Amino acid sequence: MSTKFNVLIITGSLREKSYNAAIGRQLAELAPDNLVFSHAPSVGTLPHYNQDVQDAGFPKEVMAFADAISAADGLIFVTPEYNYSVPGVLKNAIDWVSRLRPVPFDNKVGSIISASGGAIGGARMQYHLRQILVAMNIHLVNRPEIMVGTVQNKTDGEGGKITDETTLTFIGNHLKELARLLQLHHDDQSQKAAS
């Protein structure tokens, strides 16, 4: 029997009918049975990062977000691209969590999925986000990359489910690779603990 892994979905959009949020809600249908999904608190609930606020005590919204990350085996960032880069609310959330000790992101397995109305599907954002997540020591899925371009033509309506079969296959393969990396990471950590 394969190991069950808890995977936290972190959405980088606050829009009610966000395509990225819709993809996040659809992942469980496309994933291997050993991945169990939950959704992180909205990144929009965290205040702007300010060291003065940190020094007075981490806000409860930050701690709730960080606790969800700590409890997860794996992370999936599902996010749009804003102005060629990472949405500010997502970067803000990462900045807050990076200040905790130990850092909840450290040594997690993760992946990135993006969707946009443009042709390249958030590619520029993905490479910026990868740089940030390397700093967090997150081990990322490299292939297949999931950048859903012209997403509005691949769903059953605005903010709806992906219906494009090619896209669904790519996402399914991405989740299989995430499951494989989670198992390898789990086995490696178990071996180190036993030695």
C-alpha positions in Angstrom: 0.0 0.0 0.0 1.4 3.4 -1.0 2.0 6.1 1.6 -0.6 8.8 1.8 0.7 12.4 1.5 -1.1 15.6 2.6 -0.7 18.2 0.0 -1.6 21.9 0.6 -2.9 24.0 -2.2 -1.8 27.7 -2.0 -3.7 30.0 -4.4 -2.1 33.2 -5.5 -5.3 34.9 -6.7 -8.0 36.6 -4.6 -10.5 36.9 -7.4 -13.8 35.1 -6.7 -14.0 33.5 -10.2 -10.2 32.9 -10.4 -9.2 30.3 -13.0 -6.3 29.3 -10.8 -8.5 28.8 -7.8 -10.8 26.6 -10.0 -7.8 24.5 -11.1 -6.8 24.1 -7.4 -10.3 22.8 -6.7 -10.1 20.3 -9.5 -6.7 18.8 -8.6 -8.1 16.0 -6.4 -10.0 14.6 -9.4 -6.8 14.3 -11.5 -4.3 13.1 -8.8 -3.1 9.7 -7.7 -5.1 8.2 -4.8 -2.3 8.7 -2.4 -2.4 12.5 -2.5 -4.9 14.1 0.0 -5.5 17.7 -0.7 -6.4 20.7 1.5 -6.5 24.4 0.9 -4.4 27.0 2.7 -6.1 30.0 4.2 -6.3 32.8 1.7 -3.1 34.8 1.2 -5.3 37.9 1.3 -5.9 37.5 5.0 -2.3 38.3 5.9 -1.3 41.8 6.7 1.5 43.5 4.7 4.8 42.3 6.0 6.4 44.7 8.5 9.2 43.9 10.9 7.7 46.2 13.5 4.5 44.0 13.5 6.7 40.9 13.6 8.6 42.2 16.6 5.3 42.7 18.4 4.3 39.1 17.7 3.3 37.2 14.6 -0.3 37.9 13.7 -2.8 35.0 14.1 -3.5 35.0 10.4 0.2 34.4 9.7 0.4 31.6 12.2 -2.7 29.9 10.7 -1.2 30.0 7.3 2.2 28.8 8.6 0.6 26.0 10.6 -1.1 24.7 7.4 2.2 24.6 5.7 3.9 22.8 8.6 1.3 20.1 8.6 1.6 19.4 4.9 3.9 16.9 3.2 3.8 18.7 -0.1 2.8 22.1 -1.4 1.2 23.2 -4.7 1.3 26.9 -5.7 -1.5 27.6 -8.1 -1.2 31.2 -9.2 -1.6 33.7 -12.0 1.1 36.1 -13.3 0.9 39.8 -12.5 3.1 42.2 -14.5 5.5 39.4 -15.5 6.0 38.2 -11.9 4.6 36.8 -8.7 1.3 38.3 -7.3 2.2 40.7 -4.5 -0.2 38.9 -2.0 1.6 35.6 -2.6 5.0 37.1 -2.2 3.9 38.8 1.0 2.7 35.5 2.4 6.0 33.8 1.6 7.9 36.7 3.2 5.9 36.3 6.4 6.4 32.5 6.7 10.1 32.9 5.9 10.6 34.8 9.1 9.4 32.0 11.4 12.0 29.6 12.9 12.2 26.9 12.0 11.0 28.0 8.5 7.8 25.9 7.7 8.8 25.7 4.0 12.1 24.1 4.7 12.7 20.8 3.0 9.2 20.4 1.6 8.4 19.0 -1.8 6.4 21.3 -4.0 5.2 22.3 -7.4 3.9 25.3 -9.4 0.8 25.5 -11.6 -0.2 28.7 -13.4 -2.9 29.8 -15.7 -3.6 33.0 -17.5 -5.6 34.5 -20.4 -2.4 35.1 -22.3 -0.6 32.6 -24.6 2.3 31.6 -22.3 0.3 30.8 -19.2 2.3 32.6 -16.5 5.7 31.3 -17.6 7.6 34.5 -16.5 6.0 34.3 -13.0 6.9 30.7 -12.7 10.6 31.3 -13.1 10.5 34.2 -10.5 8.5 32.0 -8.1 11.0 29.2 -8.5 13.9 31.5 -7.5 11.9 32.4 -4.3 11.1 28.8 -3.5 14.7 27.8 -3.9 15.5 30.3 -1.2 12.9 28.5 0.9 14.6 25.1 0.3 11.6 23.6 -1.4 12.2 20.7 -3.7 10.2 21.4 -6.8 8.7 19.3 -9.6 10.6 20.2 -12.8 8.7 18.4 -15.4 6.1 18.5 -16.8 5.7 22.2 -16.2 2.0 23.4 -16.1 1.4 26.7 -17.7 -2.2 26.9 -18.9 -2.3 29.6 -21.6 -5.6 31.0 -23.0 -7.3 29.3 -20.0 -10.6 31.0 -20.8 -10.8 28.7 -23.9 -10.1 25.5 -21.9 -12.9 25.6 -19.3 -16.6 25.1 -19.1 -17.1 28.8 -18.4 -15.6 31.7 -16.6 -13.8 30.4 -13.5 -15.0 26.9 -14.3 -13.4 23.5 -14.6 -10.8 22.7 -17.1 -12.3 20.6 -19.9 -9.4 20.6 -22.4 -8.2 17.0 -22.5 -4.6 17.8 -23.3 -4.4 20.2 -20.3 -6.0 17.6 -18.0 -3.5 15.0 -19.1 -0.5 17.3 -18.4 -1.9 18.2 -15.0 -2.4 14.5 -14.2 1.2 13.7 -15.2 2.4 16.6 -13.1 0.6 15.3 -10.0 2.0 11.8 -10.6 5.5 13.3 -10.6 4.7 15.2 -7.4 3.6 11.9 -5.8 6.8 10.2 -7.0 9.0 13.0 -5.5 7.0 12.9 -2.2 7.6 9.1 -2.0 11.3 9.5 -2.7 11.6 12.3 -0.2 9.7 10.2 2.4 11.9 7.2 1.9 15.1 9.3 2.1 14.0 10.9 5.3 13.0 7.5 6.8 16.4 6.1 5.9 18.2 9.0 7.5 16.1 8.7 10.6 16.9 5.0 10.9 20.7 5.4 10.3 
